[in-house]
Amino acid sequence: MKVLVVGGGGREHAIVRSVAASERVDKIYCAPGNAGIAQLAECVDIGVMEFEKLTDFALKEKIDLTIVAPDDPLVAGAVDAFESKGLRAFGPRANAAILEGSKAFSKDLMKKYNIPTASYENFDDADAALKYLETAKFPIVLKADGLALGKGVLICNTHEEAVEGVKTIMLDKQFGNAGNRMVIEEFMTGREVSVLTFVDGKTIRPMTSAQDHKRALDGDKGLNTGGMGTFSPSPFYTKEIDEYCMKNIYQPTVDAMAAEGREFKGVIFFGLMLTNDGPKVLEYNARFGDPEAQVVLPRMNSDIIDVMEACIDGTLDKIELDFEDNAAVCVVLASKGYPVKYEKGFEIRGLEKFDGKDGYYVFHAGTKLKDGKVVTNGGRVLGVTALGADLKSARANAYEAAGWIDFDNKYSRSDIGKAIDEA
C-alpha cells in the first residue's frame, strides 16, 4: 500500500520509520518532510495547511492511507478534507481535534464529565481575568486557549507575574489568536507523565508511558519549549496508576467526546500530573507528542498500519498493543538561543555514525539538504534516541550518541532523564 505522512519534524520522522517497518507498505510519501525523512520516504513540497494540494496529490498518487501528524492541520480540518474526497486518513476530525484546539473546551468537558483536573476559570476579557487574580492563590497557571506550539503556558509565582502574563497572552497577543481566550487554573504539584493512546471512537488502547522535559535549560529552568528530551517508560507510572487512569480518565474522555457528538479517532495524548490526590489531567493533545513519539514508537512491536486502520474502522478492540520490555531516552539537540532567537544553515557532522547501529536513532526535526549536505533549519534540530535494557543504560547510550553529532551552536540539556535516579 501507499502511505502519505503529513508533517516535517521529529515526530513525523519517528512515524515514518514505524510505517517503513510495516510489511504492508510499499511506498511512503511525506509532505513536506525533512532531510532525515528523505532517507525513508519521497518528500513532497506541500505545506501541512495546503489541504487542496494535499488531497489532490493523494488522489493522483492513489494513496491508500494518509497520516496527519501535526496539531494545526488536525484542528483546522485536514482529516475532514481527505474524507470529503473519499480518502482514508488517520487522525481526529476537526470537531474532535478541538480537544487540543481549545483548552477552554477541554476544561469544560472534564468538569462536565467529572474527569480529574485542576480547578480553573475561563476568560475572554483581560479586565475580568485581572480582577480574578486579585483574590487568587499563587503560584497559578495561565494558559492561552488555542494552539501555541507548546509554549502558551505561563506559571506565575506572584500577582505581579500573573498580571504581566495576562498582558502577554491577551493584550500583547504574544501567542497570536491563541490568546483571544485564556484559562487560569490552580497550580498542581507532583510528577508529570505523558501517556499516548490509540482511540477508535469507543475503544482506547494506551501505549507505554513517557516523560517530557519542556524547559530550555538544565534543572527545569528557562523558557518553555516544544520539548528538550524525553524518556520511556516513566518509573513513576505504576500498574495501579494505569488502572485508575483507565477507569477515571482515559475511557471517560473517549465516552465524553462520543456523548458530545465528537467521536474521536486517532491519538489522544494525556498529559498527567501525579498529585497527592491522585492523577489529574494537565492537558490533552490530539496527536502523537513530539518528542514523546521518538521514545514510544521505537519500543512498539505492533504494526502501526494495523493499529491505525483499526482506529479508522472502529475495530481497535481486536488489537492488543505490544511493546518491548526495555527503555528509551531521547536527547534533543537544539540551536543555541532556542526558543527565542537562533541561527540556521550550519552543516551537521557525524550522522553517518548511526548507520547500522541497532538501538540508536537520530530523528530529524529542523534540518534540510543544502548543496548535498544536511544543515540546521530550526530551533530543535535533531532528537537522538537510544534504547537500553533499563532507563539508566538507555540514558547513558543516548548521551553517548548525542556526542557523535556536531554542528555550530549545538545545544542540549545535560539532565534529560535525571529523575530516573530518584525513582
Secondary structure as UniProt FT lines:
FT   STRAND          2..7
FT   HELIX           10..20
FT   TURN            23..24
FT   STRAND          27..32
FT   TURN            35..36
FT   HELIX           37..39
FT   STRAND          42..43
FT   TURN            48..49
FT   HELIX           51..60
FT   TURN            61..62
FT   STRAND          65..68
FT   HELIX           71..76
FT   HELIX           78..84
FT   TURN            85..86
FT   STRAND          89..90
FT   HELIX           94..101
FT   HELIX           103..112
FT   TURN            113..114
FT   STRAND          120..123
FT   HELIX           126..133
FT   TURN            134..135
FT   STRAND          140..144
FT   TURN            149..150
FT   STRAND          153..156
FT   HELIX           159..166
FT   HELIX           167..171
FT   TURN            174..175
FT   HELIX           176..179
FT   STRAND          182..186
FT   STRAND          191..200
FT   STRAND          204..212
FT   STRAND          215..217
FT   TURN            218..220
FT   STRAND          221..224
FT   STRAND          229..232
FT   TURN            235..236
FT   HELIX           239..245
FT   HELIX           246..250
FT   HELIX           251..259
FT   TURN            260..261
FT   STRAND          265..275
FT   TURN            276..277
FT   STRAND          278..285
FT   TURN            290..292
FT   HELIX           293..296
FT   HELIX           297..299
FT   HELIX           304..313
FT   HELIX           316..318
FT   STRAND          327..335
FT   TURN            336..340
FT   HELIX           351..354
FT   TURN            355..356
FT   TURN            358..359
FT   STRAND          360..364
FT   STRAND          367..370
FT   TURN            371..372
FT   STRAND          373..376
FT   STRAND          380..388
FT   HELIX           391..402
FT   TURN            403..404
FT   TURN            408..409
FT   STRAND          410..411
FT   TURN            416..417
FT   HELIX           418..422
//
